[in-house]
Amino acid sequence: MAFEPPESLVSAVSIIVPARNEERNLEPVVRSLSEQEGVHEIIVVDDQSRDGTRRILERLAEEVPTLRTVQIESLPRGWTGKNYALHIGAQRATGEWLLFTDADTRHQPGSLTAMLERAKKENADLLSLSPGQEVRTWWEKSVIPLVYVEAAKLYPYEEVSRPDSKEAAANGQYILIRKEVYENVGGHETIRSEVLEDVALARRVKASGGRLTFLLGRSWVRTRMYQSFWAMWEGWSKNLYLLYKKRLGRLLAAVAALWLLDLTPFFGLLFALHSWTHRSPNGWVIAAACVSILAWRHVTYLQTLAQAQFTRRMALYRIPGVAIYSCLLLNSARRYLWTERIQWKGRSYDVRA
């Protein structure tokens, strides 16, 4: 029998959605949130949108009684846009719990109830989900699964959720946090300039003695993160160097491993096949070695894809994914260490240490 929480438990949640030029996403996310049982309020913070975001919010407000809209007229110095929007939303929230979620998410029926019960059962102060990723184009299928497979190695879900571990992480697409805990750690004001604000918030909560629960969330929330290749390029260039904890050596080691174990055998196989057709006596030896390495990497990737809740056919896109992901890692390091600026949603941020 499914758990049916008291109305007071569910209605104690204030949902905060930052929105900057989100006319494509707003209606689906608001409707998926409004269908959650007993939501106290949905606060959408319009961050200086220049598209039809405001018009859509005005229309939705007539249909969704729990919807509240906040307009941001300017971004204070020293803040990132998302952090300021979440800060403003949290200031106006009156629920006992805060749910920070992105405009491009889609929430499955009953997900909020399930996550509140999970947080209560595990005595979690912050519960975060890594949503199921919808991938449609070849470049999404190549890069997105690989990014999440690699991120799970950097921030293992079980390790993050262990109270005796110092590892902390969260996914900003879904963060459910007790408001009292959020306020006690200083909220987004203390991480106002952090680009990877989700991980920064999780670290502050865990360092204060709070408990984290970090879960794969395909059954409860889904998202399509990027609508274009260049939006994806900007997004991961913004995040990857930080996901590697600003450790250039570790990032370069990851690039070297991908080149050595994936790209080199792949191009080696092509070279060997070319040599073999020209009757080179060693072509078959090189080909056999390359096939063995690629087969091992393919099988390993199949296993990690399943663990990250991606379909097995995503493994077919591994080689172009490795090529693009390697370039993204290097570009992310370049942005932070040399140009010292990142671009996101029409804004440029100084990321000098």
Residue pairs with C-beta under 8 A, 6 or more apart in sequence:
2 110
3 113
3 114
3 117
4 113
5 113
5 116
5 117
7 38
9 116
9 120
10 36
10 37
10 38
10 39
10 112
10 113
10 116
11 38
11 39
11 40
11 95
12 40
12 95
12 96
12 97
13 39
13 40
13 95
13 96
13 97
13 98
13 99
13 112
13 116
13 176
14 40
14 41
14 43
14 89
14 90
14 93
14 94
14 95
14 97
14 98
14 99
14 179
15 33
15 39
15 41
15 42
15 43
15 98
15 99
15 101
16 43
16 45
16 86
16 89
16 90
16 93
16 98
16 99
16 100
16 101
17 29
17 30
17 33
17 42
17 43
17 44
17 45
17 89
17 101
17 102
17 103
18 45
18 47
18 81
18 82
18 85
18 86
18 89
18 102
18 103
19 25
19 26
19 44
19 45
19 46
19 47
19 49
19 53
19 57
19 85
19 103
20 46
20 47
20 48
20 49
20 53
20 81
20 85
20 345
20 346
21 49
21 50
21 51
21 53
21 345
21 346
22 49
22 51
22 53
22 103
22 104
23 49
23 51
23 52
23 53
23 55
23 56
24 227
25 103
25 104
26 44
26 53
26 56
26 57
26 60
26 103
27 56
27 60
28 106
29 101
29 102
29 103
29 104
29 105
29 106
29 107
30 42
30 44
30 60
30 64
30 67
31 64
32 105
32 106
32 107
32 108
33 39
33 42
33 101
33 107
34 42
34 64
34 66
34 67
35 107
35 109
36 107
36 109
36 110
36 111
36 112
36 113
37 110
37 112
37 113
39 66
39 112
40 66
40 94
40 95
41 66
41 67
41 68
41 93
41 94
41 95
42 64
42 66
42 67
42 68
43 68
43 69
43 70
43 89
43 92
43 93
44 57
44 67
44 68
44 69
44 70
45 69
45 70
45 72
45 85
45 86
45 88
45 89
46 53
46 54
46 57
46 69
46 70
46 71
46 72
47 72
47 75
47 81
47 82
47 84
47 85
48 72
48 73
48 74
48 75
48 81
54 69
54 71
57 67
57 69
58 69
60 67
61 67
61 69
68 92
70 88
70 89
70 92
72 84
72 85
72 88
75 81
75 84
75 347
76 84
78 192
78 193
79 87
79 192
79 193
80 192
80 193
80 194
80 195
80 197
80 347
80 349
81 344
81 345
81 347
82 172
82 197
83 188
83 191
83 192
83 193
83 194
83 197
84 188
84 192
86 100
86 188
86 197
87 187
87 188
87 189
87 192
89 100
90 98
90 179
90 182
90 187
90 188
93 179
95 179
96 178
96 179
96 180
97 116
97 119
97 176
97 177
97 178
97 179
98 175
98 176
98 177
98 178
98 179
98 182
99 112
99 174
99 175
99 176
100 172
100 174
100 175
100 177
101 107
101 173
101 174
101 175
101 221
102 172
102 173
102 223
104 173
104 223
104 224
104 225
105 131
105 173
105 174
105 221
105 222
105 223
106 221
106 222
106 223
107 220
107 221
108 219
108 220
108 221
108 222
111 219
111 220
111 221
114 220
115 127
115 129
115 176
115 220
116 176
118 124
118 127
118 213
118 215
119 127
119 176
119 213
122 161
122 211
122 213
123 211
124 211
124 212
124 213
125 177
125 178
125 181
125 205
125 210
125 211
125 212
126 170
126 175
126 176
126 177
126 178
126 181
126 201
126 202
126 205
126 210
126 211
126 212
126 213
127 175
127 176
127 177
127 212
127 213
127 214
127 215
128 169
128 170
128 171
128 174
128 175
128 176
128 198
128 202
128 212
128 213
128 214
128 215
129 171
129 173
129 174
129 215
129 216
129 217
129 220
129 221
130 148
130 157
130 171
130 173
130 174
130 214
130 215
130 216
130 217
131 171
131 173
131 174
131 217
131 218
131 220
131 221
131 222
131 223
132 217
132 218
132 219
132 221
132 222
132 223
132 309
133 144
133 145
133 148
133 222
133 223
133 224
133 225
133 310
134 222
134 223
134 224
135 141
135 144
135 145
135 224
135 310
135 314
136 224
137 229
138 317
138 320
139 229
139 232
139 320
139 324
140 224
140 226
140 232
141 314
141 317
141 321
142 317
142 318
142 320
142 321
142 324
143 232
143 236
143 321
143 324
143 325
143 328
144 225
144 232
145 305
145 308
145 310
145 314
145 317
145 321
146 318
146 321
146 322
146 325
147 236
147 240
147 325
148 308
148 310
149 301
149 304
149 305
149 308
149 310
150 254
150 325
151 243
152 304
152 307
152 308
154 243
154 244
154 245
155 167
155 169
155 199
155 214
155 243
156 167
157 214
157 215
157 216
159 165
159 167
160 167
160 168
160 169
160 202
160 212
160 214
161 212
161 213
161 214
161 215
163 211
166 206
168 199
168 202
168 203
168 205
168 206
168 207
168 212
169 198
169 199
169 202
169 212
169 214
170 198
170 199
170 201
170 202
170 212
170 214
171 198
171 214
172 197
172 198
173 221
173 223
174 217
174 221
175 198
175 201
177 201
177 205
181 205
181 208
181 210
184 208
185 201
185 204
185 205
185 208
185 210
186 204
188 197
188 201
190 204
191 197
191 200
191 201
191 204
193 349
194 200
195 238
195 239
195 242
195 342
195 349
195 351
196 239
196 242
196 243
199 242
199 243
202 212
202 214
205 212
206 212
216 308
216 309
218 309
225 232
225 235
226 232
226 235
233 328
233 331
234 342
234 343
234 344
235 344
236 328
236 332
237 328
237 331
237 332
237 335
237 342
238 332
238 335
238 342
238 343
238 344
239 332
240 251
240 328
240 329
240 332
241 251
241 329
241 332
241 333
241 335
241 336
241 337
242 336
244 250
244 251
244 254
244 329
246 336
248 333
248 337
251 329
251 332
251 333
252 333
254 329
255 326
255 329
255 330
258 322
258 325
258 326
259 326
261 293
261 297
262 294
262 297
262 318
262 319
262 322
263 319
263 322
263 323
263 326
265 289
265 290
265 293
265 294
265 297
266 290
266 294
266 319
268 286
268 289
268 290
269 286
269 287
269 290
269 291
269 294
271 286
272 283
272 284
272 286
272 287
272 290
273 283
273 287
274 283
275 282
275 283
275 286
276 283
276 284
276 287
277 283
297 318
298 315
298 318
301 315
301 318
302 312
302 315
305 311
305 312
305 314
305 315
306 312
335 341
335 342
335 351
336 342
336 351
340 350
340 351
340 352
341 348
341 349
341 350
341 351
342 348
342 349
342 351
343 349
